[in-house]
Amino acid sequence: MQILSRTEEIERSIIKRYRKELWTRFVQAVKAYSLIAEGDRIAVCISGGKDSFLMAKLFQEIRRHGKMHFSLHFIVMDPGYRVENRELILSNARTLGVPVEIFPSPIFEAVSAAGGSPCYLCARMRRGYLYEKAQSLGCNKIALGHHFDDVIETTLLSMFYGAEIKTMPPKLRSTSHPGMELIRPLYRIREQDIVRWAQGNGLTFLHCACRFTERVENKEEESKRREMKALVRELKKRYDRIDENIFQSMHNVNLDCVLGYRSKGRTFTFSDLYGEE
């Protein structure tokens, strides 16, 4: 009987025990949205949380079992982590067999000095540093660990608080870094299944490695997204496919029945559309 290492057990769980929830949905997203192409050089961005580490393992599996040839760089940006948080990231990387490269950035220091909303500013700055690091490695894509729940929560947030209908796309061309593209391969994977995978393998990840987490927790920066989570959870008690319907609605927009839309810098109103033959 073959004795598997800890890393091999975790890898096997992805394609065996959690195959339907994780592996199948990952492959579906890659194919449906053409996220990986022959010869790609992908920077897999790892924050230290469960989502990005699972994404790293899924990329390793698809490169191992897939038919396309592409390269992977597993990058971790250190914006000023506490020593214990940085060590947890490195410990998980060793356990999972993910060869990470850590590079520094002054984000926490800059955010602390700027004041205002730390989460918003941190997210904007983080993206820029990740693009620059990926370009220095010769990559043409960066991969982020946003999942299915992030997508539908963003859709609802846009409607309720932004007065517009839009969502988090599965891939996006960078306007500030020509030739670079952002991809989200966990697009169809539900957060609850990522949690089950982590708990089922006895893994502990950072919820947020940011040193401001304690200060902003339960406040405005996170409260609206938590509100959307609670809303979806409540609606699912009445109709268990409500989350899937929100997700699919962004694939089935009926432009004949909207009052206006924007596209490529142009605005189209209901009157404009109604006047067309």
HELIX and SHEET records of a PDB file:
HELIX    1   1 ARG A    6  ILE A   15  1                                  10    
HELIX    2   2 ARG A   19  TRP A   23  3                                   5    
HELIX    3   3 THR A   24  ALA A   32  1                                   9    
HELIX    4   4 LYS A   50  HIS A   65  1                                  16    
HELIX    5   5 VAL A   83  LEU A   96  1                                  14    
HELIX    6   6 ILE A  107  ALA A  114  1                                   8    
HELIX    7   7 PRO A  118  SER A  136  1                                  19    
HELIX    8   8 PHE A  148  GLY A  162  1                                  15    
HELIX    9   9 GLU A  191  GLY A  200  1                                  10    
HELIX   10  10 THR A  213  VAL A  216  1                                   4    
HELIX   11  11 GLU A  220  LYS A  236  1                                  17    
HELIX   12  12 ILE A  242  SER A  249  1                                   8    
HELIX   13  13 LEU A  255  CYS A  257  5                                   3    
HELIX   14  14 PHE A  270  TYR A  274  1                                   5    
SHEET    1   A 6 VAL A 100  PRO A 104  0                                        
SHEET    2   A 6 SER A  71  ASP A  78  1                                        
SHEET    3   A 6 ARG A  41  CYS A  45  1                                        
SHEET    4   A 6 LYS A 141  ALA A 143  1                                        
SHEET    5   A 6 GLU A 181  ILE A 183  1                                        
SHEET    6   A 6 LYS A 171  ARG A 173 -1                                        
SHEET    1   B 2 GLY A 260  SER A 263  0                                        
SHEET    2   B 2 ARG A 266  THR A 269 -1                                        
END                                                                             
